[in-house]
Amino acid sequence: MVPKVLDLVTNYEETAEFVRDIRRAALRDRRQVNLIFDEGEQIRPAALLLLLAEIHRCRMIHGTHSVTGNYPKNKRIERMLEDTGFFGLLSVKPQNPARARKYPVEFIKFRSDNKLDSAEPKRLRDDLLGQSITMHQKARTRLYRALTEAMINVGQHAYPQYAIQSHPTRGRWWVAGQVNKKRGEFLVTFCDLGVGIPETLPKIYPWELIRSVLALLPGVNPNDGEMIKAGMAIGRTQTGERYRGRGLNDLRSLIDQAGAGELLIFSRKGKYSYSPGRAEQVENYGISMGGTLIKWSVPLRNVTDWVDEDIHESDNHN
């Protein structure tokens, strides 16, 4: 049974546990999973990307029969699944015909691949903004660099041979985005199902450096949330391009420039959050989300030349 609310921010434990149970049943126990959406009331974008990634992986490894489900009774959720490409990426036929109606929230279709595609960040940006909205040059460059580095990191570090045996999903990433014109918000989410930042960071940088940026005593090991924070700190100080911290700090600098927005990073059991005017926040949970997920949002007007429009539709998609 899909929980009433799937949200990594306000309902992390139940959301992560639900995705974990899908993974265990389908991949470890090789049981068929049937998802029942009858009680679902809300699915937030980051949680939806994580859910899609896990279902996609299970179906790629053990076939489309491994994870199936019914159509949501909640029409807002069903419309969201259709408009984001959830059904399409899973090769499921939507039960409603395509509609020409436009909403204040505009989605791009989910994308997934297992290799670096240098043109992908540009396609993502163009699909999000369309022809009528132009992104500022500095924002365009930083978004491109951040997404490119995330894809490179997935290929180089997220799926090591010693930990990931499933070839069909080795190196695979998932990305999504949306423009909420009613809220004036630009949002991008990126996900992989690899071993996570806390696992890969010590294999790239020495423990002495990790502990020093966190001001930890020798022999004290940081938790998962602190490891994400260490990756961000190292990314701001290192000149090499070996880890995702440099690209993520590009997104962080755009938030600083805008004076608003948020950067969230979930990896394994840790969470890192940053927004202007607040110190970096880290949290740790009892359940691993099973990879790394990045959620970045910033005011639309601060990265584009978009001007407010009169929007009378209710915001049903968010």
Long-range contacts (C-beta under 8 A, 24 or more apart in sequence): 1-36, 1-38, 1-39, 2-35, 2-36, 2-37, 2-38, 2-39, 2-40, 2-69, 3-39, 3-40, 4-39, 4-40, 4-41, 4-42, 5-41, 5-42, 5-43, 6-40, 6-42, 6-43, 6-44, 6-47, 6-48, 6-51, 7-42, 7-43, 7-44, 7-46, 7-47, 8-44, 8-46, 8-47, 8-50, 8-264, 8-266, 8-289, 8-293, 8-295, 9-44, 9-46, 9-264, 12-271, 12-285, 12-287, 12-289, 13-285, 13-286, 13-287, 15-47, 15-50, 16-285, 16-287, 16-288, 16-289, 16-290, 17-287, 18-51, 19-50, 19-51, 19-54, 19-289, 19-290, 20-287, 20-288, 20-290, 22-51, 22-54, 22-55, 22-58, 22-67, 23-54, 23-57, 23-58, 23-290, 26-58, 26-62, 26-66, 26-67, 27-57, 27-58, 27-61, 27-62, 27-166, 30-62, 30-66, 32-65, 32-66, 32-67, 32-68, 33-58, 33-66, 33-67, 33-68, 34-68, 34-69, 34-70, 35-67, 35-68, 35-69, 35-70, 36-69, 36-70, 37-69, 37-70, 37-71, 37-72, 37-73, 37-74, 37-77, 38-70, 38-72, 38-73, 40-72, 40-73, 40-74, 40-77, 41-74, 41-77, 42-77, 43-77, 43-80, 45-176, 45-178, 45-187, 45-189, 45-295, 45-318, 46-189, 46-264, 46-266, 46-293, 46-295, 48-80, 48-81, 48-84, 48-86, 48-176, 49-110, 49-174, 49-175, 49-176, 49-189, 49-191, 49-293, 50-191, 50-289, 50-290, 50-291, 50-293, 52-86, 52-89, 52-90, 52-110, 52-174, 53-112, 53-174, 53-191, 53-192, 53-193, 53-291, 54-193, 54-290, 55-90, 56-89, 56-90, 56-112, 56-174, 57-166, 57-168, 57-169, 57-172, 57-193, 59-90, 60-168, 60-169, 61-166, 61-168, 61-169, 64-90, 64-91, 71-95, 76-316, 76-317, 79-316, 79-317, 80-107, 80-317, 83-107, 83-317, 84-108, 84-109, 84-110, 84-176, 85-109, 85-110, 86-110, 102-313, 103-313, 103-315, 103-316, 103-317, 104-180, 104-181, 104-182, 104-183, 104-311, 104-313, 104-315, 104-317, 105-178, 105-179, 105-180, 105-181, 105-182, 105-315, 105-316, 105-317, 105-318, 106-130, 106-178, 106-179, 106-180, 106-181, 107-176, 107-177, 107-178, 107-317, 108-176, 108-177, 108-178, 110-174, 110-175, 110-176, 111-174, 111-175, 111-176, 112-172, 112-173, 112-174, 112-175, 113-172, 113-173, 114-155, 114-169, 114-170, 114-171, 114-172, 114-173, 115-151, 115-155, 115-171, 116-148, 116-151, 116-152, 116-155, 117-151, 118-148, 120-147, 120-151, 120-175, 121-147, 121-148, 124-175, 124-177, 124-188, 127-177, 128-177, 128-178, 128-179, 128-186, 128-188, 129-179, 129-304, 133-179, 133-300, 133-304, 133-305, 133-306, 134-304, 134-305, 135-303, 135-304, 136-303, 136-304, 136-305, 138-254, 138-257, 139-254, 139-302, 139-303, 139-304, 142-250, 142-251, 142-253, 142-254, 143-188, 143-250, 143-251, 143-254, 143-303, 145-246, 145-247, 145-250, 146-247, 146-248, 146-250, 146-251, 146-296, 147-175, 147-188, 147-190, 147-247, 148-247, 149-241, 149-244, 149-246, 149-247, 149-248, 150-190, 150-244, 150-247, 150-248, 150-294, 153-243, 153-244, 154-192, 154-194, 157-194, 157-200, 157-203, 157-204, 157-243, 158-192, 158-194, 158-195, 158-196, 158-200, 158-291, 158-292, 159-192, 159-194, 159-195, 160-194, 160-195, 160-200, 160-203, 163-195, 163-199, 164-194, 164-195, 169-193, 178-317, 178-318, 179-300, 180-300, 180-315, 180-318, 181-300, 181-306, 181-309, 181-311, 182-311, 182-313, 182-315, 183-315, 183-318, 184-299, 184-300, 184-301, 184-306, 184-308, 185-297, 185-298, 185-299, 185-300, 186-297, 186-298, 186-299, 186-300, 186-303, 186-304, 187-295, 187-296, 187-297, 188-294, 188-295, 188-296, 188-297, 189-293, 189-294, 189-295, 189-296, 190-293, 190-294, 191-291, 191-292, 191-293, 191-294, 192-291, 192-292, 193-290, 193-291, 194-291, 194-292, 195-268, 195-291, 196-224, 196-267, 196-268, 196-288, 196-291, 196-292, 197-224, 197-227, 197-228, 197-231, 197-244, 197-265, 197-267, 197-268, 197-270, 197-292, 198-223, 198-224, 198-227, 198-228, 198-267, 198-268, 198-269, 198-270, 199-268, 201-227, 201-230, 201-231, 201-234, 201-243, 204-242, 204-243, 205-234, 205-243, 209-234, 210-234, 213-237, 223-269, 223-270, 223-282, 223-284, 224-267, 224-268, 224-269, 224-270, 224-284, 225-269, 225-270, 225-271, 225-272, 225-282, 225-283, 225-284, 226-270, 226-282, 227-267, 227-270, 228-265, 228-267, 228-270, 228-271, 228-272, 228-282, 229-272, 229-280, 229-282, 232-265, 232-272, 232-274, 232-280, 248-294, 251-296, 254-298, 254-302, 254-303, 255-296, 255-298, 257-302, 258-298, 258-299, 258-302, 258-303, 259-302, 260-298, 260-299, 260-302, 261-296, 261-297, 261-298, 261-299, 261-302, 262-295, 262-296, 262-297, 263-294, 263-295, 263-296, 264-294, 264-295, 264-296, 265-292, 265-293, 265-294, 265-295, 266-292, 266-293, 266-295, 267-291, 267-292, 267-293, 268-292
